[in-house]
Amino acid sequence: MRGGAHRQGGGRSRAAAIVLGLLVLGAIGAGAWWFLLRDGAPIQLGEPERPVPDFSFDLSKVNGTAPGGDVSAQNVEAAAEGIRETLDAMYVAGFVDPAKWEGGTFPEVFDQFTEPAAERASGELHQFTLGGEVGQVTFVEPALGVLKIRVLFDGESEPVGGVATARFVADGQLDGGGPMFVIHRGTYYLQPDGGRWMVSGYDVEGVVQAGERLTGPGRAVPEAGPTP
């Protein structure tokens, strides 16, 4: 009988000790949380990852031409939208989305070119991207993106080519916390290929530069030569 009572009493003691221990640990944990994670504490949680900005060019002017006839507005708009999608993808991969920079290789940029044009562009990658500055850039926030598009149609009202003039301006931040900016413009020659539009030629220039971007009339264009 006493043996059984002894075991029962020991169980109560252990249970009480466990409860007391949990209370002590809880108090210590709460104190540690306050000490380590309060404002000004020695350990701070990291900043939440910055969301990638949504970007798509605005269409400021769109027209279409065909030999010996008019082209329906619907056909012109459909072709222009396809061209915009291609250039959106190029600029997002080259400037806007850090997940697509791939350590400065920018593979999705090349996906927007025909094979011959991609070979040329591979030697001029800095012309379409952050280039060698990519390792120093934390984020890029587009400030302006405008396209003018002219679509060429054949006699059957099928699109056979397009010319797009692009202006792109963005602000951003360097790893050290300082500001940076991008000013870029280009003329792109595109052709339909397998249900999408591909860049077959181009004439571009732009700058990727540390510092605050000057604003005001006439400032949304490159003021220097191509990025070295």
C-alpha positions, 0 to 999 in steps of 0.5 A, a space after each residue: 500500500 505504501 509502495 503504491 502511495 509512494 509511486 503516486 506521490 512521486 508522479 505528482 512531484 514530477 508533474 509539478 516539476 514539469 509544469 514549473 519547468 515549462 513556465 520557466 522556459 516560457 518566461 525565458 523564451 518571451 524575454 529572449 524574444 523581446 530582447 533579440 527581436 525588439 526595435 534596436 535589438 542585436 538581432 533583426 529579422 530580414 526585410 521581406 523580399 521586394 515584390 517584382 514590379 508589374 511592367 508592360 509597355 504603353 502603346 502610344 501609337 499603332 498603325 498598319 500598312 498593306 500594299 494596295 489595301 486597308 487592314 482591319 483595326 483588329 488585325 493591327 491591334 492583335 499584331 501590335 499586342 504580340 510585339 508588345 508581349 515580346 518586348 515586355 518579356 525582353 525588358 522584364 528579363 533584362 532589367 526588371 526581374 532579378 530572378 531572370 538576371 541569372 548572374 548576368 547571363 540573362 537567358 530569357 532576353 535571347 529567347 526574344 530574338 531570331 537565331 541570327 539576331 541572337 548571335 549578334 546580340 550575345 556580343 552586345 548583351 549590355 545593350 539590352 540589359 543591366 550588363 556588368 552592373 547587374 551584380 551591384 543592383 538590388 532592384 529596378 523600378 520602371 518609371 516609363 515604358 512607351 512603344 510606337 509600333 508599325 505593322 506591315 501586312 501582305 496582300 492577304 492582310 497577314 502580318 509579315 513584319 513590324 517596327 517598334 520604337 521603345 523608350 524605357 526609364 527606370 530607377 533603382 537601388 545599388 547593394 550599398 543603398 545608393 540610387 541608380 537609374 536606367 535610360 534606354 531607347 531602341 528601334 526593333 525590327 520584328 517578324 512573326 515566327 511560330 505564333 509569336 513575334 521575334 526580334 530580327 534586328 535592332 538599333 539601341 542605346 542606353 545608360 545604366 548609371 549610379 546616382 539620381 536620375 535627372 527629371 524634367 522635359 527632355 530627360 527621359 532619353 539617353 544622355 550618354 553613349 551605350 553602357 560600356 
